[in-house]
């Protein structure tokens, strides 16, 4: 299911290959977020041309709109999206809903209010598995209770223990319903920034025998050095023969830091959100198109970039579109940033394979810390 192809001799960085029902995907990889079944401003053809290998969608929101009946009649999420590569689905509302739509959590279930009709829905671990199985994603995520940054130790402990209870039920039910389709299932460790609690959570998830382990409840507003610290200290607890996923990380600087610890999978709205607000990623660092100096700049976003935006349009034109809130401007900026992320990942893998990851990390990381 997962095999390591190359390892850096001075860090924990590695290149691997994950087998899914829609083919093999090399790690490390970054997933653009397709919450509602699409990446904002891009379609599946765009993603394919860019070289994107996986996306992640929100199963709870998809179950509300367009609804499971339509997804089933379409033949699953891949056919609905016209996407023949890997799809992850997360379990629901803690990741994407506003706080006032997260009603409560009990040992039995989580309760969310739909933003579409105002109805409160009960989501049990079994329901979360049924929904993701019906959607037909390649990799499903367990239902978890995500602590907020700043939660008390007591609150973090309560949510972590609830996550454990739900994870056990998810695993049992998923094993019962997924006899044929071979949908993979990842467990999610919680514990906030408390090392002992996160250690126990990882050990619990490992014992349940998931296909991969994710570190959840991070990149949510805590100090970045604190996140690094807990990820570094607990990385050795993760089974080497399985993929390691850090949820919510998409800043290239943070990806480099965590890849060096042995993490493989990443998702975030960071590149697309930055693009829509005029911050473009390049191998010389961030370029902020809102600055006046670009108003008459006829050069591409990045010299030498082969993406559709850079090959056909100028900084000045894309800046003009963004300043005037034109959808085409958002599309071109997003296209470039996702294209950059794919090239960045490819160069990172190459550096690991050539045992030059530390030099690559040093060259790129400072550019995205500024």
C-alpha positions in Angstrom: 0.0 0.0 0.0 2.9 2.4 0.8 6.6 2.0 0.1 9.6 4.2 0.6 11.6 4.9 -2.5 14.3 7.2 -1.2 15.5 8.8 2.0 17.6 11.8 2.8 20.7 10.8 4.8 20.8 13.8 7.1 17.0 14.3 7.9 13.8 12.3 8.1 12.8 13.5 4.6 11.7 10.7 2.3 10.1 10.0 -1.1 7.4 7.3 -1.1 4.6 5.8 -3.2 1.1 5.4 -2.0 -1.2 3.0 -3.8 -4.9 4.0 -4.0 -7.9 2.9 -6.0 -7.1 5.7 -8.5 -3.5 4.9 -9.0 -0.2 5.5 -7.3 0.8 8.9 -5.9 4.3 9.9 -4.9 5.0 11.5 -1.6 5.6 14.2 -0.4 2.5 15.7 -2.0 0.3 18.8 -1.5 -3.5 18.7 -1.9 -5.4 21.8 -3.0 -8.6 22.1 -1.0 -11.8 21.2 -3.0 -14.2 21.7 -0.1 -17.4 21.5 -2.2 -16.0 19.3 -5.0 -13.9 22.0 -6.7 -10.8 24.0 -6.1 -11.8 27.7 -6.0 -11.3 29.3 -9.4 -10.0 26.1 -11.1 -11.7 23.2 -12.8 -10.5 19.6 -13.1 -8.9 20.2 -16.5 -6.8 23.0 -15.1 -5.7 20.8 -12.2 -4.8 18.0 -14.6 -2.7 20.3 -16.8 -0.9 21.7 -13.8 0.0 18.1 -12.7 -2.0 18.1 -9.5 -2.1 14.5 -8.1 -4.7 14.8 -5.3 -7.4 17.0 -3.8 -9.3 17.0 -0.6 -13.0 17.6 -0.2 -15.3 18.0 2.8 -17.6 15.0 3.0 -20.1 16.6 5.3 -20.7 19.7 3.1 -20.9 17.4 0.0 -23.5 15.3 1.8 -25.6 18.5 2.2 -25.0 20.0 -1.2 -25.1 18.6 -3.9 -26.2 15.6 -1.7 -25.4 12.0 -1.7 -28.2 11.0 -4.1 -26.7 13.1 -6.9 -23.2 12.0 -6.1 -24.3 8.3 -6.2 -26.2 8.8 -9.5 -23.2 10.5 -11.0 -21.1 7.4 -10.2 -19.1 8.9 -7.3 -17.1 12.0 -6.6 -14.5 11.3 -9.3 -17.1 11.2 -12.1 -19.0 14.1 -10.7 -15.8 16.2 -10.7 -14.5 14.6 -13.9 -11.3 13.8 -12.0 -9.5 10.6 -12.4 -6.8 11.1 -9.8 -6.8 10.8 -6.0 -9.5 12.3 -3.8 -9.2 12.5 0.0 -12.3 13.4 2.1 -12.2 14.8 5.6 -14.9 13.9 8.0 -16.8 17.1 8.4 -17.7 20.3 10.1 -14.8 20.9 12.5 -12.6 21.7 9.5 -14.8 24.0 7.4 -17.8 25.3 9.3 -18.0 28.5 11.3 -18.0 28.1 15.0 -21.7 29.0 15.3 -22.5 26.0 13.1 -20.7 23.5 15.3 -23.4 22.8 17.9 -22.0 20.2 20.3 -20.1 16.9 20.6 -21.0 13.9 22.8 -19.5 10.5 23.2 -22.1 9.3 20.7 -21.9 11.9 17.9 -21.2 15.4 16.7 -23.9 17.9 15.9 -23.7 20.5 13.1 -26.1 23.1 11.7 -26.1 23.2 8.0 -25.4 26.6 6.5 -27.7 25.7 3.6 -31.0 25.1 5.5 -30.3 25.8 9.2 -31.1 22.2 10.1 -29.0 20.5 12.8 -27.6 17.1 11.8 -26.3 14.3 14.0 -23.1 12.8 12.6 -22.0 9.6 14.3 -18.7 7.9 13.4 -20.7 5.3 11.5 -22.5 8.0 9.6 -19.2 9.7 8.7 -17.9 6.4 7.3 -21.1 5.8 5.3 -21.0 9.3 3.8 -17.4 9.0 2.7 -17.9 5.5 1.3 -20.9 6.7 -0.7 -18.9 9.7 -2.0 -16.3 7.2 -3.1 -13.1 9.0 -2.1 -9.8 7.1 -2.3 -8.9 8.0 1.2 -11.3 8.7 4.0 -10.6 10.4 7.3 -12.0 9.4 10.7 -14.4 11.7 12.5 -12.4 13.7 15.0 -13.1 16.4 17.6 -10.7 19.2 16.9 -9.5 21.4 19.8 -9.2 25.1 19.3 -6.0 27.0 19.8 -6.1 28.2 23.3 -8.3 25.5 24.7 -7.5 24.4 28.2 -5.7 21.2 28.9 -8.9 19.7 30.2 -10.8 20.6 27.0 -8.0 19.2 24.8 -8.0 16.0 26.8 -11.7 15.6 26.6 -11.7 16.2 22.8 -8.8 13.8 22.3 -10.5 11.0 24.2 -13.6 11.6 22.3 -11.6 11.4 19.1 -10.3 8.0 20.2 -13.7 6.7 20.9 -14.9 7.8 17.5 -11.8 6.5 15.8 -12.4 3.0 17.1 -16.0 3.0 15.9 -14.9 4.4 12.5 -12.4 1.6 12.0 -14.9 -1.1 13.0 -17.6 0.2 10.7 -15.3 1.0 7.8 -14.0 -2.6 7.9 -17.6 -3.8 7.7 -18.7 -1.7 4.8 -15.6 -1.5 2.6 -15.1 -5.1 1.7 -14.7 -4.5 -2.1 -13.8 -0.9 -3.0 -10.6 -0.7 -1.0 -11.1 2.8 0.2 -8.2 3.6 2.6 -8.8 5.0 6.0 -6.5 7.4 8.0 -6.7 7.9 11.7 -6.2 11.4 13.2 -4.1 12.0 16.3 -5.1 14.9 18.5 -3.7 16.3 21.7 -3.0 19.9 21.0 0.5 21.0 21.9 0.7 18.6 24.9 3.4 16.1 24.1 2.2 13.3 26.5 -1.4 13.6 25.2 -0.4 13.6 21.6 2.0 10.7 22.2 -0.9 8.6 23.7 -3.1 9.6 20.8 -0.6 8.5 18.1 0.0 5.2 20.0 -3.8 4.7 20.1 -4.2 5.3 16.4 -1.3 3.0 15.5 -2.8 0.2 17.5 -6.0 0.4 15.6 -4.2 -0.3 12.4 -5.1 2.5 10.1 -3.7 2.8 6.6 -2.1 6.1 7.5 -1.8 8.5 10.5 -2.6 12.2 10.4 -1.6 14.8 12.9 -4.7 17.0 13.4 -5.5 20.1 15.4 -2.4 22.0 14.4 -1.8 25.0 12.1 -4.9 26.6 13.7 -3.3 29.7 15.3 -0.8 28.3 17.7 2.8 29.6 17.6 4.6 28.0 14.7 7.6 27.0 16.7 5.3 25.2 19.2 3.8 23.3 16.3 7.2 22.3 15.0 8.2 21.2 18.5 5.4 18.8 19.0 5.6 17.4 15.5 9.3 16.8 15.8 9.0 15.2 19.2 6.3 12.8 18.1 7.4 12.0 14.6 9.4 9.0 15.7 6.2 7.4 17.1 4.7 7.2 13.6 5.1 3.8 11.9 7.7 4.2 9.2 5.9 1.9 6.8 2.8 4.1 6.6 2.2 7.7 5.3 2.3 10.6 7.7 -0.1 13.5 7.1 0.0 16.9 8.7 -3.4 18.5 8.2 -3.8 22.1 7.3 -0.2 22.9 6.4 0.5 24.6 3.0 3.1 27.3 3.5 6.2 26.1 1.7 8.4 27.0 4.6 6.3 24.9 7.0 6.2 22.0 4.5 10.0 22.0 4.2 10.3 21.9 8.0 7.9 19.0 8.5 9.1 17.0 5.5 12.5 17.1 7.2 10.8 15.3 10.1 9.4 12.6 7.9 5.9 13.9 7.0 4.5 13.1 3.6 1.0 14.6 3.0 -0.2 18.2 3.2 -3.4 20.2 2.5 -4.2 23.8 2.9 -6.1 26.7 1.4 -3.0 28.9 1.9 -1.8 28.9 -1.7 -5.2 29.5 -3.2 -6.3 32.1 -0.6 -3.1 34.0 -1.1 -3.6 34.0 -4.9 -7.1 35.5 -4.7 -5.7 38.3 -2.6 -2.8 39.0 -5.0 0.1 37.2 -3.3 1.9 35.0 -5.8 4.5 32.4 -5.1 7.8 32.2 -7.0 11.1 30.6 -6.5 12.4 34.0 -5.5 9.8 34.4 -2.8 6.4 36.0 -2.5 5.3 38.6 -5.1 2.6 41.0 -4.0 0.8 42.2 -7.1 -1.2 44.8 -5.2 1.9 46.9 -5.0 1.8 49.9 -7.4 5.1 49.1 -9.0 3.5 46.3 -10.9 0.7 48.4 -12.4 2.7 48.8 -15.7 4.9 45.7 -15.4 4.5 43.8 -18.7 6.6 40.8 -17.5 5.2 37.5 -16.4 4.5 36.6 -12.7 7.7 34.6 -12.7 10.4 34.5 -15.4 10.9 31.0 -16.8 7.6 29.7 -15.4 5.7 27.5 -17.9 2.2 27.9 -16.4 -0.7 29.2 -18.5 -0.8 32.5 -16.7 2.9 33.3 -17.0 3.0 32.2 -20.7 0.1 34.4 -21.7 -0.4 37.3 -19.4 1.5 40.1 -17.6 1.8 41.1 -14.0 0.1 44.4 -14.9 -2.9 42.7 -16.5 -3.4 40.2 -13.7 -3.0 43.0 -11.2 -5.6 45.0 -13.0 -8.1 42.1 -13.0 -7.6 41.5 -9.3 -7.9 45.1 -8.4 -11.2 45.2 -10.2 -12.4 41.9 -8.7 -12.6 40.1 -12.0 -13.0 36.4 -11.8 -10.4 35.8 -14.5 -7.8 37.5 -12.4 -8.4 35.2 -9.5 -8.3 32.2 -11.8 -4.9 33.2 -13.3 -3.4 33.9 -10.0 -4.7 30.6 -8.5 -3.5 28.7 -11.6 0.0 30.1 -11.0 0.2 29.4 -7.3 -1.0 25.8 -7.7 1.4 25.3 -10.6 4.2 26.6 -8.3 3.2 24.2 -5.5 3.4 21.3 -7.9 6.8 22.3 -9.2 8.0 23.0 -5.6 6.9 19.4 -4.6 8.6 17.9 -7.6 11.9 19.8 -6.9 11.6 18.7 -3.2 11.3 15.1 -4.2 14.3 15.4 -6.5 16.4 16.9 -3.8 15.5 14.0 -1.4 16.4 11.5 -4.1 19.7 13.3 -4.8 20.4 13.5 -1.0 20.6 17.3 -1.3 17.4 18.1 0.7 19.1 20.3 3.3 20.5 22.7 0.7 17.1 22.9 -1.1 15.4 23.5 2.3 17.8 26.3 3.2 17.5 28.0 -0.3 13.7 28.0 -0.3 12.6 28.3 3.4 13.8 31.8 4.1 12.0 33.1 1.1 8.6 32.1 2.6 9.4 33.2 6.1 9.6 36.8 5.1 
